[in-house]
Amino acid sequence: MRAGAVVCYPTDTLWGLGADPSRPEALRRLAEVKGRPEGMPVSVAFSSLEEIEPWALLSARDRAVLRVHLPGPYTFLLRSSPRARQRWAPGVLGPGGRLGVRVPDHPGARAFLTATGPLTSTSANRHGSPPVRDLQEARRTFGSRVAAYVAASPAPRGVPSTVVDRWANEREPVRRF
């Protein structure tokens, strides 16, 4: 991961592609692997709620909502901390400095994230194509462009995470708490 590699790993929702969010070359490589334009924001997966704290500015209400819903099939858009704005590569933070965070409800994913630290969390697919359904399809789709494939049970459910943005306007297709 420190060399800017991209890995494929299971989550509770979909197979994901992970890269070190602090390395610009890793984000460039991720965009290349997915075939998507550089600079599109990408969320970050964490092993626990506590791991999110240094990277996001959380109110008491934010913490309460996160405790209820994470780990789980949600991506929360939060205000990034000064540390996140300093340390993470362009392309991690979205408009207004918002940071997408996930804590997958998948024991293998969380164990992997404990070992690596936070990683990007984007679906394993080529841009504009459906997400891969299993590890074999991931290997056929990405081949050697992905440095490692992490196998862990259970298999992802196959449904994307729900994006939650409490600052969204009513026209945005996101859930609000």
Secondary structure as a PSIPRED ss2 file (coil, helix, strand):
# PSIPRED VFORMAT (PSIPRED V4.0)

   1 M C   1.000  0.000  0.000
   2 R C   1.000  0.000  0.000
   3 A C   1.000  0.000  0.000
   4 G C   1.000  0.000  0.000
   5 A C   1.000  0.000  0.000
   6 V C   1.000  0.000  0.000
   7 V E   0.000  0.000  1.000
   8 C E   0.000  0.000  1.000
   9 Y E   0.000  0.000  1.000
  10 P E   0.000  0.000  1.000
  11 T C   1.000  0.000  0.000
  12 D C   1.000  0.000  0.000
  13 T C   1.000  0.000  0.000
  14 L C   1.000  0.000  0.000
  15 W E   0.000  0.000  1.000
  16 G E   0.000  0.000  1.000
  17 L E   0.000  0.000  1.000
  18 G E   0.000  0.000  1.000
  19 A C   1.000  0.000  0.000
  20 D C   1.000  0.000  0.000
  21 P C   1.000  0.000  0.000
  22 S C   1.000  0.000  0.000
  23 R C   1.000  0.000  0.000
  24 P H   0.000  1.000  0.000
  25 E H   0.000  1.000  0.000
  26 A H   0.000  1.000  0.000
  27 L H   0.000  1.000  0.000
  28 R H   0.000  1.000  0.000
  29 R H   0.000  1.000  0.000
  30 L H   0.000  1.000  0.000
  31 A H   0.000  1.000  0.000
  32 E H   0.000  1.000  0.000
  33 V H   0.000  1.000  0.000
  34 K H   0.000  1.000  0.000
  35 G C   1.000  0.000  0.000
  36 R C   1.000  0.000  0.000
  37 P C   1.000  0.000  0.000
  38 E C   1.000  0.000  0.000
  39 G C   1.000  0.000  0.000
  40 M C   1.000  0.000  0.000
  41 P C   1.000  0.000  0.000
  42 V C   1.000  0.000  0.000
  43 S E   0.000  0.000  1.000
  44 V E   0.000  0.000  1.000
  45 A E   0.000  0.000  1.000
  46 F C   1.000  0.000  0.000
  47 S C   1.000  0.000  0.000
  48 S C   1.000  0.000  0.000
  49 L H   0.000  1.000  0.000
  50 E H   0.000  1.000  0.000
  51 E H   0.000  1.000  0.000
  52 I H   0.000  1.000  0.000
  53 E H   0.000  1.000  0.000
  54 P H   0.000  1.000  0.000
  55 W H   0.000  1.000  0.000
  56 A E   0.000  0.000  1.000
  57 L E   0.000  0.000  1.000
  58 L C   1.000  0.000  0.000
  59 S C   1.000  0.000  0.000
  60 A H   0.000  1.000  0.000
  61 R H   0.000  1.000  0.000
  62 D H   0.000  1.000  0.000
  63 R H   0.000  1.000  0.000
  64 A H   0.000  1.000  0.000
  65 V H   0.000  1.000  0.000
  66 L H   0.000  1.000  0.000
  67 R H   0.000  1.000  0.000
  68 V H   0.000  1.000  0.000
  69 H H   0.000  1.000  0.000
  70 L C   1.000  0.000  0.000
  71 P C   1.000  0.000  0.000
  72 G C   1.000  0.000  0.000
  73 P C   1.000  0.000  0.000
  74 Y E   0.000  0.000  1.000
  75 T E   0.000  0.000  1.000
  76 F E   0.000  0.000  1.000
  77 L E   0.000  0.000  1.000
  78 L E   0.000  0.000  1.000
  79 R E   0.000  0.000  1.000
  80 S E   0.000  0.000  1.000
  81 S C   1.000  0.000  0.000
  82 P H   0.000  1.000  0.000
  83 R H   0.000  1.000  0.000
  84 A H   0.000  1.000  0.000
  85 R H   0.000  1.000  0.000
  86 Q H   0.000  1.000  0.000
  87 R H   0.000  1.000  0.000
  88 W C   1.000  0.000  0.000
  89 A C   1.000  0.000  0.000
  90 P C   1.000  0.000  0.000
  91 G C   1.000  0.000  0.000
  92 V C   1.000  0.000  0.000
  93 L C   1.000  0.000  0.000
  94 G C   1.000  0.000  0.000
  95 P H   0.000  1.000  0.000
  96 G H   0.000  1.000  0.000
  97 G H   0.000  1.000  0.000
  98 R E   0.000  0.000  1.000
  99 L E   0.000  0.000  1.000
 100 G E   0.000  0.000  1.000
 101 V E   0.000  0.000  1.000
 102 R E   0.000  0.000  1.000
 103 V C   1.000  0.000  0.000
 104 P C   1.000  0.000  0.000
 105 D C   1.000  0.000  0.000
 106 H C   1.000  0.000  0.000
 107 P H   0.000  1.000  0.000
 108 G H   0.000  1.000  0.000
 109 A H   0.000  1.000  0.000
 110 R H   0.000  1.000  0.000
 111 A H   0.000  1.000  0.000
 112 F H   0.000  1.000  0.000
 113 L H   0.000  1.000  0.000
 114 T H   0.000  1.000  0.000
 115 A H   0.000  1.000  0.000
 116 T H   0.000  1.000  0.000
 117 G C   1.000  0.000  0.000
 118 P C   1.000  0.000  0.000
 119 L E   0.000  0.000  1.000
 120 T E   0.000  0.000  1.000
 121 S E   0.000  0.000  1.000
 122 T E   0.000  0.000  1.000
 123 S E   0.000  0.000  1.000
 124 A C   1.000  0.000  0.000
 125 N C   1.000  0.000  0.000
 126 R C   1.000  0.000  0.000
 127 H C   1.000  0.000  0.000
 128 G C   1.000  0.000  0.000
 129 S C   1.000  0.000  0.000
 130 P C   1.000  0.000  0.000
 131 P C   1.000  0.000  0.000
 132 V C   1.000  0.000  0.000
 133 R C   1.000  0.000  0.000
 134 D C   1.000  0.000  0.000
 135 L H   0.000  1.000  0.000
 136 Q H   0.000  1.000  0.000
 137 E H   0.000  1.000  0.000
 138 A H   0.000  1.000  0.000
 139 R H   0.000  1.000  0.000
 140 R H   0.000  1.000  0.000
 141 T H   0.000  1.000  0.000
 142 F H   0.000  1.000  0.000
 143 G H   0.000  1.000  0.000
 144 S H   0.000  1.000  0.000
 145 R H   0.000  1.000  0.000
 146 V C   1.000  0.000  0.000
 147 A C   1.000  0.000  0.000
 148 A E   0.000  0.000  1.000
 149 Y E   0.000  0.000  1.000
 150 V C   1.000  0.000  0.000
 151 A C   1.000  0.000  0.000
 152 A C   1.000  0.000  0.000
 153 S C   1.000  0.000  0.000
 154 P C   1.000  0.000  0.000
 155 A C   1.000  0.000  0.000
 156 P C   1.000  0.000  0.000
 157 R C   1.000  0.000  0.000
 158 G C   1.000  0.000  0.000
 159 V C   1.000  0.000  0.000
 160 P C   1.000  0.000  0.000
 161 S C   1.000  0.000  0.000
 162 T E   0.000  0.000  1.000
 163 V E   0.000  0.000  1.000
 164 V E   0.000  0.000  1.000
 165 D C   1.000  0.000  0.000
 166 R C   1.000  0.000  0.000
 167 W C   1.000  0.000  0.000
 168 A C   1.000  0.000  0.000
 169 N C   1.000  0.000  0.000
 170 E C   1.000  0.000  0.000
 171 R C   1.000  0.000  0.000
 172 E C   1.000  0.000  0.000
 173 P C   1.000  0.000  0.000
 174 V C   1.000  0.000  0.000
 175 R E   0.000  0.000  1.000
 176 R C   1.000  0.000  0.000
 177 F C   1.000  0.000  0.000
